[in-house]
Amino acid sequence: MTSPQNAIPERMRAACYHRYGGPEVLQVEDVDLTQPGTGEVLLRIEAAVVSATDAIMRRGRPWPARMAMGLIRPGKPILGTEFCGTVEAVGSKVERFIKGDRLVGASGDSFGAHAQFILQKEDGVLAQIPPAVSPAEMLAISEGALTALPFLRDGGSIRRGMQVLVIGASGSVGTAAVQLAEHFGAVVTGVCSAGNAELVKSLGASHVIDYRSEDFTKGSERYDIIFDTVGSSSFPQARKVLKPGGVYLTTMLSLPILLQMLFSSRSRGQRAKILFAGMREPKLRAKDLRYICDLAAKGELRPVIDSRYPLNEIRRAHGHVDGGHKVGSVILELH
């Protein structure tokens, strides 16, 4: 059945999970669709990202993931935080968007993007997709860039001429970090496999280190910023090749990095930092997203899409992400 007033379905298809575990815990179900209320926007999702964060939350490991989702079982059964789609309906007092607008967005810790529709606040993390960029391309660009931008700009205080090392340079955050660092005028070195070296160079890296045959900590180059996008290194290792006053950035939360961040912040020497990019104020993230869309419209950021899966292959998509060697973004198609 549909509502005669706006023809919006009362139910939708979504990838759900009700216990922690491997990809096999996921299943496609029919779930109720909530209509937009005051200040809310309902989007028909065209595509969403299946990310490493989704895989962590599905497994419920590391254990801090359960603080966000539920200690015993998941309290938020629909994963997915990055999406693109079209405004299907708006609630009262919505002024920024109208039906038919093409938007890219991020739902943050409310998740819910692995479904045919998603309800978001008008003042949430949403931005218009540039006309010259396809929705899936804008989604792939924004996935990594929304993380990489605050890390480099705010955490690393990146400036023209800096030497920047990006570990995991072929992943979704890594490919965005290489492009953004080059945009800011830094000299970029990417760490990835030999098979992805040409891709990383094409994104703006001046140098590439094959992690399978070379240890970056034993090289002669010194870096202002080392951005570990995959958590494969550590501050004690990285500081061997950090310049005095250089900063080691990581996306991977751990007790050691929190302690290293605390102690190193008390000196003017080398520092370790982790940013909780996804937990920043929505208005700040929305501003960053608009900036990222502007760069994409100018051709200064380009998408890297690893693979695409339909909703009914959600388990395969998660299995691929679990493998740990995706190049760019894994896209879940929902249209």
N, C-alpha and C positions, 0 to 999 in steps of 0.2 A: 504493500500500500504506500501511497505517497500523499502528502498534504495537498489538498486542492488549492491552497493559497499560494504556495511557492514551488510545488512539485519537487520538494526535497524528500529523498527517501527517509523512512523512519528507522531503517537499519542499514548497516554497511558491512563490507567484508574487511577483516583485519587479521594480521598475524598476531597470535596471542601465545602466552606461556603462563602456566600456573604453578610451576615448580622449577627449581634451578637445575641446570644440567647442560648437556650437549645440545646440538642443533635438533635432536629428536624431540625435545620438549616443546618445540614450536608447532603450532597448527593454525590453519586458517579457519576462522569462525565468523558467524553473523553476530554482530553486536549492535546495541542501540545507538542511534545517532542523536545527539543533543542539538537542539536548535539554538541559534545565536541569541544571546541576551543583550542587555544594554552594554554598549562599548565593545561588542564582540564581532568577530569576522569568521565566517565559515568558508573554508577552502576545500575545493575538490582537488585532491592531491594527484598530480601527474607522475611524480617520481619522488623517491626518498633515498637516503643513503643508509647502507648497512655498514656500520663503523666498528672499530675496535672497542669503543665504549659500549655499543650494543652487545657485543660478545661477552664483555666483562660482566655486564649486568645480567645477562642470560645465565652465565655460570654461577653468579653470586660469589665470585672470587676475583681478586683478593676480597677478604671479608669486609673491608669498609664499603664495598658496593652494596652490601645488604643494609647499611644504614640509610641508603637512598631508596631502596626498593622494598625492604621488609626482611626481618631476621629469619623467619621460618620459610615463608613463601612470598613470591612477588606481589606487592600491593598495586603495582601499575602493570597490567598484563600486556600492554601494547608498547613495544619498544620503538626506537627511531626518534631522532632529534632534529635532523635536517631534512627539509622538504621544499618542493616547488609545486605550484598549482595555480588554480584560477579561483577568484572569489565567487562563491556560489550564492551567498546571501550575507547581509549585514544586519546587526541589531540596531536598536535605536541609539541616537546620538553618535553614530560613527560618521566621521567627517573626512578622514584621510583616504578611504578606499571605497570603491563602488563595485557592484556586480560586474564581472568580466575582467577585472584587473588581474594581470599575471604577476604573481609574487613569489619571492624566495624567502625562506624563513628558517628560524631555529626555535624549537620549543623548550630547550633547556631541560631542567630536571623534571618537567611534566611529561616528557616523552610523547608517545601517541602518534608518531608519523608513519608507522607501518600499517596504514589503513587507507581506505578510499577517501575519507574526509578527516579534517582536523579543525578544531575550534580554537581560535587564538584571540587574545586581546588586541584591540586596535593599536595600543601603544606597546605591543610586544616587539619581538625581534623580527620585523618584516620589512621588505623593501621591494620596490618595483623592479621587474626584470627589464633590462635594456632591450629595445626592439631588435637590435642586431644580434642578440645572443639567445640561443634556444634555452628553454627552461632547464633541461637536463645539464646543459653546459654550465649555466649559471650556478646550478646546484653543486656540481663538481668543483667549481672554482671556490665557492663560498665555504664548502665543508672544511677544507684545510686552512683557508685564509682567515676565517674568523678566529682560529686558534693562533696561527702564526703571527698575525699582525700585532696583537697586544704583547706577545712574547718578545718580538724583535724591537718594537717601538717603545714599549713601556718597561719591559724587563731588561732589555739589552741597551736601551738608549742608542739605537743604531744611528750612525752618521756616515756621510759620504767618505769613502776611502778606508773604512774599517775592513779588517780581515775577518770573515765569518765562515765558520765550519758548520755544515748542516749534516747531522748523522741521521740516516734514514731518509736520504734525499729523494728517493723515488716513491715514498708513500704519500698519502693524501696531505698531511701536514707538511711533509718534507718538500714536495713539489711546489706548494704554495710558498714555503719559506725561502726557497731558492729564488723564486720569481720576485718576491717582495724585497728580499735583501738586495737583489740586483736593481730593483726599482729605486731603492733608497741610496744607490751609489756605492754599495759595498763590493768588495772583491770576494767572490763566493767560491768555496771549495765544498763539494758534495761527497758524502760517503755513501756508497751503494754497491751493488754487485756490478761486475763488468758488463753484464748483459743490459743494464740500464744506464750505462755511462753516457751514451750518445743522447738519450732522452734528457738526462740531467744537464748536460752541456747545452742542449738546445733551449733549455729553460732559463739559462743565464749563468751557470757555473763556469768559472774560468778553469777550474781544476777538478778532477774527480779521483777519489781514492777507492780502490776495490777492497772492501773490508775482508774479503776472503784471502787475499794475498799480501795485504799491507796493513800495518798497525799505525794508525794516524798519530799515536802518542810517541812514536819513534822517529817521526819526521823532523825536519829542520824548521818548518814554518811555525810561526807563533800567531795566535788568534786573539782578537778582541772579544769575540763572542763564539762560544761553542753551543749550538742548539741541538740537543739530543731529543729528537722527535719520537724515538721508539724505546727509550730506556735501556739501551744496550751498553752504555758506558756508565761512568760515575764521576763525581767531582774529584776524588783523589787521582783517578787516571787522567782526567781532562786537564787538571791544573799543571801537568807536566808541559803542556804546550799552550797554556794561556799566557797572554802578556800580563805584566804587572797591572793590576786594576781590571783585568779581564773578567768576564762573567760566563759561568756555565749555567745554561738553561735546560730544564728537562720537563717533559709533560707527565712523567711517571711519579706518582705520589708514593713515598716510602718514609719510614721513620728516619733512616740515615740522611735522606736529603733534607728533611725538615730540620734535623739537628745541625747539618752542615750550613743550611741557610741561616739559622739562628746565630751560630758562632761566626760565620764569615761576614755577616752584616755589621759586626762590631769593629771591623778593621777597614782600612782603605785599600787593602790588597785584593787578591782574587776572591770572587764571590760565587756562591751557588744560589740559584733562585728557582722556585716553581711558582707558576701563576695558575690560579683557578679561573681560567678564561671563560668557561661556561657559566660561572656563577656571578659574573659581573652584572651590574645593573642593566636591565633590558634596554634602557634608553642609550646607554653607552655602546652596547652591542649592536643596536639598531643603527646608530651613527656609523660604526665601523662597517656594517653590512652595506650601507649606502655608499660609503667610500669604496668598498670592494667592487660594487656594481659599477661605479664610475670608471674604475680602472679597467674592468672587463669591457665596458663599452668602448674604451679607447684602444683596446687590443693589448693592454699592458699586462694582463693576466690571462692565461689560457687554460682550458680544462684538460685534465688527464683522467680519462675514464678507463678503469681496469676491465670491467665487465658489467653486463646488465642481466637482471633476472626478473621474471614475472613474479607476482605475489605468490602463486602456488608453488614456486621453487624457493621459498624463503629458507628452507633448511639447507639447500645447496649453497645459497648465498652466505649463510653463516659459516658453513663448513669451509668455504673459500677464505673468508676473513680469518677464521681460526688458524689457517695454514701459515699466516704471518708473512706472506710474500706478495701481497697485492701491490700493484703499481697504480697509484692514484686512487680514485674512488670506485667503490662497488655500488651500483645503482639498482634500486628496486623499482620496477615500473608498475604503476598502479592504474594507469588510464585504460 
